[in-house]
Amino acid sequence: MSTGVIIALIVIVAAILVVAAVLALRARRGPAGQNLRRRFGPEYDRAVSRHDGDTKAAERELAERVERHGALRERPLEPAEREQYEARWTTAQERFVDSPREAVAEADRLLAELAGARGFPDGTQYEEQLAALSVHHAHHVQGYRRVHRVAHAGTVAGQDGDGRIGTEENGRAGTEEMREAMVEARALFEDLVSPARHERNHRDHRDDRVESRTREPLERSGSGTASARGESRAHLPRGFTRRHAKGS
């Protein structure tokens, strides 16, 4: 047997072993692991990193989070509540220019209160609240984790699943890091303060019904005349908008 044939056989065997190892790894992870990776996104990678690369341990932790908090249903906010939270966040952002540390502390408190108002565990149970948020807002929960850590830098040990952070010499977070934390935390704030998907669907469906009820009398009465259009507008529902008017 020639040397070339031997080398070719060695390469083929090595390739087969690599493929077998990959398939074994995927089989060991299984559908559950793939579902967790898909559900948690960046949180999955942080959990693996926190467990020093132990995928099984990370997946057990994430599966326990889903078991504890997966059935949680977020409570919708009333319009007045939503406006109050938005106003408070705007105030915190404006305060950052002169008092960045106070602004970050307010953002941390605000996220804790807002999450509690949406039905998540109370903000006094930070770790449990964070775990619940990670199940339902996995792609943005890191912003809350970071702003909480920065708000407490120099006073308590911060939880970190993302590596070290730059701080001032006294152990407190620097201005640039506080700014970045505020920016990142805003994504979760907007996620929590926005209407839930089922609320938006309900609102759109309601608007479609209003538009349909408004159009029907116009079509029946011959909306081509100015008098007909004027009379119909006098009876339009109070929530009618210009967008509906164009559609009719």
C-alpha beads as a LAMMPS data file, in Angstrom:
LAMMPS data file: protein, C-alpha beads

248 atoms
247 bonds

1 atom types
1 bond types

-500.0 500.0 xlo xhi
-500.0 500.0 ylo yhi
-500.0 500.0 zlo zhi

Masses

1 110.0

Atoms # bond

1 1 1 0.000 0.000 0.000
2 1 1 1.485 3.320 -1.077
3 1 1 2.186 6.188 1.286
4 1 1 -0.411 8.378 -0.470
5 1 1 -3.155 5.821 0.099
6 1 1 -2.228 5.500 3.762
7 1 1 -2.362 9.273 4.233
8 1 1 -5.726 9.431 2.483
9 1 1 -7.111 6.712 4.763
10 1 1 -5.840 8.560 7.837
11 1 1 -7.509 11.782 6.684
12 1 1 -10.798 9.967 6.045
13 1 1 -10.752 8.288 9.458
14 1 1 -9.966 11.601 11.165
15 1 1 -12.865 13.285 9.354
16 1 1 -15.215 10.484 10.400
17 1 1 -14.130 10.858 14.025
18 1 1 -14.719 14.624 13.935
19 1 1 -18.202 14.190 12.462
20 1 1 -19.014 11.513 15.044
21 1 1 -17.887 13.810 17.863
22 1 1 -20.061 16.656 16.577
23 1 1 -23.085 14.377 16.248
24 1 1 -22.517 13.000 19.737
25 1 1 -22.354 16.513 21.160
26 1 1 -25.604 17.472 19.454
27 1 1 -27.303 14.295 20.623
28 1 1 -26.160 14.931 24.173
29 1 1 -27.549 18.464 24.055
30 1 1 -30.825 17.277 22.505
31 1 1 -33.900 19.268 21.491
32 1 1 -34.277 20.735 24.982
33 1 1 -30.873 22.389 24.791
34 1 1 -31.605 23.791 21.352
35 1 1 -34.924 25.189 22.571
36 1 1 -33.231 26.834 25.533
37 1 1 -30.591 28.402 23.299
38 1 1 -33.284 29.713 20.989
39 1 1 -35.410 31.040 23.848
40 1 1 -32.676 32.688 25.906
41 1 1 -30.346 33.879 23.157
42 1 1 -27.480 35.846 24.764
43 1 1 -28.614 34.726 28.229
44 1 1 -27.805 31.146 27.218
45 1 1 -24.198 32.079 26.438
46 1 1 -23.887 34.050 29.694
47 1 1 -25.145 31.061 31.675
48 1 1 -22.613 28.762 29.975
49 1 1 -19.836 31.262 30.688
50 1 1 -20.933 31.585 34.321
51 1 1 -20.699 27.784 34.643
52 1 1 -17.188 27.762 33.135
53 1 1 -18.351 26.208 29.885
54 1 1 -20.429 23.452 31.493
55 1 1 -23.350 23.363 29.057
56 1 1 -25.332 20.830 31.064
57 1 1 -25.151 22.883 34.251
58 1 1 -26.147 26.045 32.377
59 1 1 -29.107 24.310 30.761
60 1 1 -30.258 22.942 34.111
61 1 1 -30.228 26.474 35.518
62 1 1 -32.152 27.908 32.553
63 1 1 -34.666 25.050 32.600
64 1 1 -35.307 25.728 36.294
65 1 1 -35.976 29.390 35.469
66 1 1 -38.531 28.379 32.856
67 1 1 -40.172 25.965 35.285
68 1 1 -40.482 28.681 37.965
69 1 1 -41.487 31.612 35.785
70 1 1 -42.574 30.310 32.392
71 1 1 -46.283 30.454 33.251
72 1 1 -46.105 34.086 34.378
73 1 1 -48.560 36.357 32.551
74 1 1 -47.606 40.004 32.343
75 1 1 -50.168 42.458 33.641
76 1 1 -50.958 45.248 31.152
77 1 1 -50.351 48.830 32.216
78 1 1 -53.072 51.417 32.269
79 1 1 -52.383 54.384 29.942
80 1 1 -51.898 56.702 32.935
81 1 1 -49.382 54.291 34.486
82 1 1 -47.485 54.067 31.215
83 1 1 -47.279 57.859 30.964
84 1 1 -46.002 58.151 34.543
85 1 1 -43.231 55.617 33.975
86 1 1 -42.221 57.273 30.706
87 1 1 -42.104 60.678 32.397
88 1 1 -39.933 59.308 35.213
89 1 1 -37.507 57.711 32.767
90 1 1 -37.224 60.967 30.812
91 1 1 -36.507 62.826 34.057
92 1 1 -33.796 60.312 34.976
93 1 1 -32.147 60.746 31.589
94 1 1 -32.181 64.526 31.925
95 1 1 -30.749 64.303 35.437
96 1 1 -27.809 62.259 34.146
97 1 1 -26.047 65.391 32.843
98 1 1 -25.610 66.883 36.315
99 1 1 -26.020 63.839 38.582
100 1 1 -25.175 60.625 36.713
101 1 1 -25.017 58.443 39.818
102 1 1 -28.440 59.557 41.022
103 1 1 -29.842 59.070 37.533
104 1 1 -28.553 55.489 37.354
105 1 1 -29.937 54.737 40.820
106 1 1 -33.327 56.062 39.735
107 1 1 -33.222 53.949 36.558
108 1 1 -32.489 50.878 38.671
109 1 1 -35.420 51.633 41.009
110 1 1 -37.687 52.427 38.092
111 1 1 -37.010 49.139 36.318
112 1 1 -37.621 47.231 39.550
113 1 1 -40.954 49.022 40.109
114 1 1 -42.020 48.684 36.488
115 1 1 -41.257 44.967 36.421
116 1 1 -43.236 44.523 39.636
117 1 1 -46.156 46.447 38.145
118 1 1 -46.116 44.140 35.110
119 1 1 -46.503 41.107 37.377
120 1 1 -42.913 39.983 37.893
121 1 1 -41.570 39.239 41.393
122 1 1 -41.192 42.273 43.632
123 1 1 -38.081 44.392 43.170
124 1 1 -36.909 43.595 46.702
125 1 1 -36.240 40.076 45.375
126 1 1 -33.732 41.239 42.776
127 1 1 -32.301 37.843 41.817
128 1 1 -35.734 36.244 41.479
129 1 1 -37.061 39.220 39.535
130 1 1 -34.045 39.094 37.237
131 1 1 -34.533 35.364 36.651
132 1 1 -38.199 35.877 35.748
133 1 1 -37.351 38.746 33.403
134 1 1 -34.726 36.598 31.699
135 1 1 -37.413 34.048 30.807
136 1 1 -39.697 36.606 29.150
137 1 1 -37.284 39.369 28.059
138 1 1 -34.060 37.442 27.557
139 1 1 -32.640 39.717 24.859
140 1 1 -32.865 42.869 27.000
141 1 1 -32.500 41.700 30.595
142 1 1 -28.736 42.313 30.554
143 1 1 -29.477 46.044 30.583
144 1 1 -31.208 45.717 33.949
145 1 1 -28.425 43.533 35.307
146 1 1 -25.851 46.075 34.238
147 1 1 -27.606 49.194 35.518
148 1 1 -28.258 47.464 38.860
149 1 1 -24.624 46.458 39.146
150 1 1 -23.419 49.966 38.279
151 1 1 -25.909 51.578 40.673
152 1 1 -24.510 49.469 43.507
153 1 1 -20.838 49.564 42.510
154 1 1 -18.653 50.366 45.489
155 1 1 -21.412 49.532 47.973
156 1 1 -22.277 45.875 47.346
157 1 1 -20.779 43.103 45.284
158 1 1 -22.328 43.170 41.843
159 1 1 -23.478 40.098 39.977
160 1 1 -21.752 39.700 36.633
161 1 1 -22.286 37.150 33.918
162 1 1 -20.421 39.197 31.361
163 1 1 -16.876 39.741 32.583
164 1 1 -15.240 42.578 34.479
165 1 1 -16.169 46.224 34.203
166 1 1 -14.088 49.393 34.313
167 1 1 -14.472 51.456 37.478
168 1 1 -12.876 54.435 39.110
169 1 1 -10.041 53.881 41.570
170 1 1 -12.418 53.864 44.551
171 1 1 -14.319 50.937 43.071
172 1 1 -17.288 52.991 41.917
173 1 1 -18.435 53.010 38.309
174 1 1 -17.129 55.760 36.039
175 1 1 -19.345 58.208 34.157
176 1 1 -18.896 56.519 30.784
177 1 1 -19.886 53.136 32.171
178 1 1 -22.935 54.645 33.856
179 1 1 -23.941 56.231 30.550
180 1 1 -23.579 52.918 28.700
181 1 1 -25.592 51.160 31.406
182 1 1 -28.419 53.683 31.058
183 1 1 -28.442 53.259 27.287
184 1 1 -28.529 49.463 27.513
185 1 1 -31.182 49.475 30.246
186 1 1 -33.512 51.580 28.121
187 1 1 -34.194 48.594 25.839
188 1 1 -35.746 46.634 28.706
189 1 1 -37.630 49.717 29.898
190 1 1 -39.200 50.175 26.456
191 1 1 -39.996 46.463 26.330
192 1 1 -41.818 46.620 29.668
193 1 1 -43.578 49.937 29.185
194 1 1 -44.877 49.128 25.692
195 1 1 -48.285 47.453 25.280
196 1 1 -48.081 43.669 25.180
197 1 1 -48.596 42.006 21.818
198 1 1 -52.103 40.820 22.655
199 1 1 -52.970 44.384 23.746
200 1 1 -51.766 45.780 20.417
201 1 1 -53.678 43.137 18.490
202 1 1 -56.830 43.902 20.471
203 1 1 -56.411 47.628 19.875
204 1 1 -55.872 47.153 16.110
205 1 1 -58.910 44.864 15.906
206 1 1 -61.000 47.411 17.796
207 1 1 -59.864 50.217 15.468
208 1 1 -60.773 48.098 12.435
209 1 1 -64.294 47.618 13.835
210 1 1 -64.649 51.363 14.431
211 1 1 -63.503 52.093 10.894
212 1 1 -65.935 49.548 9.474
213 1 1 -68.877 50.977 11.435
214 1 1 -67.947 54.474 10.285
215 1 1 -67.633 53.575 6.614
216 1 1 -70.962 51.723 6.296
217 1 1 -73.327 54.700 6.856
218 1 1 -71.237 56.803 4.473
219 1 1 -71.511 54.217 1.739
220 1 1 -75.229 53.767 2.252
221 1 1 -75.987 57.496 2.248
222 1 1 -73.907 58.323 -0.828
223 1 1 -70.858 60.037 0.613
224 1 1 -70.238 61.993 -2.580
225 1 1 -72.263 64.986 -1.372
226 1 1 -70.783 67.524 1.001
227 1 1 -73.892 67.468 3.199
228 1 1 -73.682 63.704 3.616
229 1 1 -70.008 63.893 4.555
230 1 1 -70.618 66.703 7.048
231 1 1 -73.552 64.923 8.700
232 1 1 -71.620 61.676 8.984
233 1 1 -68.613 63.367 10.582
234 1 1 -70.864 64.783 13.276
235 1 1 -71.576 61.223 14.447
236 1 1 -68.057 59.807 14.236
237 1 1 -66.763 58.006 17.351
238 1 1 -64.549 60.163 19.559
239 1 1 -61.520 57.901 18.959
240 1 1 -61.659 58.395 15.195
241 1 1 -58.358 59.542 13.654
242 1 1 -57.179 61.037 10.418
243 1 1 -55.827 57.674 9.402
244 1 1 -59.342 56.239 9.630
245 1 1 -60.738 59.193 7.715
246 1 1 -58.398 58.552 4.823
247 1 1 -59.250 54.897 4.882
248 1 1 -62.973 55.655 4.603

Bonds

1 1 1 2
2 1 2 3
3 1 3 4
4 1 4 5
5 1 5 6
6 1 6 7
7 1 7 8
8 1 8 9
9 1 9 10
10 1 10 11
11 1 11 12
12 1 12 13
13 1 13 14
14 1 14 15
15 1 15 16
16 1 16 17
17 1 17 18
18 1 18 19
19 1 19 20
20 1 20 21
21 1 21 22
22 1 22 23
23 1 23 24
24 1 24 25
25 1 25 26
26 1 26 27
27 1 27 28
28 1 28 29
29 1 29 30
30 1 30 31
31 1 31 32
32 1 32 33
33 1 33 34
34 1 34 35
35 1 35 36
36 1 36 37
37 1 37 38
38 1 38 39
39 1 39 40
40 1 40 41
41 1 41 42
42 1 42 43
43 1 43 44
44 1 44 45
45 1 45 46
46 1 46 47
47 1 47 48
48 1 48 49
49 1 49 50
50 1 50 51
51 1 51 52
52 1 52 53
53 1 53 54
54 1 54 55
55 1 55 56
56 1 56 57
57 1 57 58
58 1 58 59
59 1 59 60
60 1 60 61
61 1 61 62
62 1 62 63
63 1 63 64
64 1 64 65
65 1 65 66
66 1 66 67
67 1 67 68
68 1 68 69
69 1 69 70
70 1 70 71
71 1 71 72
72 1 72 73
73 1 73 74
74 1 74 75
75 1 75 76
76 1 76 77
77 1 77 78
78 1 78 79
79 1 79 80
80 1 80 81
81 1 81 82
82 1 82 83
83 1 83 84
84 1 84 85
85 1 85 86
86 1 86 87
87 1 87 88
88 1 88 89
89 1 89 90
90 1 90 91
91 1 91 92
92 1 92 93
93 1 93 94
94 1 94 95
95 1 95 96
96 1 96 97
97 1 97 98
98 1 98 99
99 1 99 100
100 1 100 101
101 1 101 102
102 1 102 103
103 1 103 104
104 1 104 105
105 1 105 106
106 1 106 107
107 1 107 108
108 1 108 109
109 1 109 110
110 1 110 111
111 1 111 112
112 1 112 113
113 1 113 114
114 1 114 115
115 1 115 116
116 1 116 117
117 1 117 118
118 1 118 119
119 1 119 120
120 1 120 121
121 1 121 122
122 1 122 123
123 1 123 124
124 1 124 125
125 1 125 126
126 1 126 127
127 1 127 128
128 1 128 129
129 1 129 130
130 1 130 131
131 1 131 132
132 1 132 133
133 1 133 134
134 1 134 135
135 1 135 136
136 1 136 137
137 1 137 138
138 1 138 139
139 1 139 140
140 1 140 141
141 1 141 142
142 1 142 143
143 1 143 144
144 1 144 145
145 1 145 146
146 1 146 147
147 1 147 148
148 1 148 149
149 1 149 150
150 1 150 151
151 1 151 152
152 1 152 153
153 1 153 154
154 1 154 155
155 1 155 156
156 1 156 157
157 1 157 158
158 1 158 159
159 1 159 160
160 1 160 161
161 1 161 162
162 1 162 163
163 1 163 164
164 1 164 165
165 1 165 166
166 1 166 167
167 1 167 168
168 1 168 169
169 1 169 170
170 1 170 171
171 1 171 172
172 1 172 173
173 1 173 174
174 1 174 175
175 1 175 176
176 1 176 177
177 1 177 178
178 1 178 179
179 1 179 180
180 1 180 181
181 1 181 182
182 1 182 183
183 1 183 184
184 1 184 185
185 1 185 186
186 1 186 187
187 1 187 188
188 1 188 189
189 1 189 190
190 1 190 191
191 1 191 192
192 1 192 193
193 1 193 194
194 1 194 195
195 1 195 196
196 1 196 197
197 1 197 198
198 1 198 199
199 1 199 200
200 1 200 201
201 1 201 202
202 1 202 203
203 1 203 204
204 1 204 205
205 1 205 206
206 1 206 207
207 1 207 208
208 1 208 209
209 1 209 210
210 1 210 211
211 1 211 212
212 1 212 213
213 1 213 214
214 1 214 215
215 1 215 216
216 1 216 217
217 1 217 218
218 1 218 219
219 1 219 220
220 1 220 221
221 1 221 222
222 1 222 223
223 1 223 224
224 1 224 225
225 1 225 226
226 1 226 227
227 1 227 228
228 1 228 229
229 1 229 230
230 1 230 231
231 1 231 232
232 1 232 233
233 1 233 234
234 1 234 235
235 1 235 236
236 1 236 237
237 1 237 238
238 1 238 239
239 1 239 240
240 1 240 241
241 1 241 242
242 1 242 243
243 1 243 244
244 1 244 245
245 1 245 246
246 1 246 247
247 1 247 248
